[in-house]
């Protein structure tokens, strides 16, 4: 029987497989593959955990952002209300101030009118007194003796 190259290749394959089995290479390969599978599974579970954590953080930050927006809106609303209130108060104060000043000016005008009327009356009285004095003086100068005699006679008649 003649052994050709195919036969010897077959024998070499059988010996190689035997040596590989004897040296427990399939177990080592299986162990290495199992370790690699375990590492991939751990990486996947870690990635899943990190993803869930990231989603939780994202939800937390989204909730905080919405709360901050709501708070900012409340602050803006409160500021607007405060500004409106202050504007109304300022307008009311200005209206009251204008009314008080108008009243004060009207009172000053009324006082000035009253003072002017009083001054005119006083001056009129002074002029009337002065005119009466001049008139009496003129009459006394012209008819002084007659008036005095008539007055003395009238006083005498009244006493009797």
Phi, psi and omega in degrees: 000132185256129182264118181264184187290329180293321179297313181293330177290323178294315180298317181296324178293318180296316180296317181298315179297320178298314180297319180297317179292319180297320181277003178058040178293319179299323178295320179294318179295316179298317178298316179295318178294319178298319178297318180295318178297315179300318179296318179295317178299317177297318179297318179295316179294322177295318178296320178296316178298315179297322178296314179297320178296318179295320178294321178296317179296319179298315179296319179297314180292325177295317178297316178296321179296316179296319178296319179294320177296318179297317179296318178297320178296320177296318180296315180296317179297315179297320179295319178296315179298317179297317179296318178297316180298315180295322179295318178297315180298318179296319179295317178297316179298318180295318178298315178297318180298315180297318180296316179297315181294320178297316179297317180298318179295317179297320177296319178296319178296317179297319178297316180297320178296315180298317179296318179297317179297316179297319179297317180296317179296316180297316180294320178297318179297316178300316180295318180296318178297315180297320179294317179296320179298314179297319180295314180295321180296317179295317180295320181293325179293319183281314187238026185302313183293319181294318182293318182293317179296319181293323180291319180295319180294320181294319180294320178297318179295324181287326181287331182275000000 
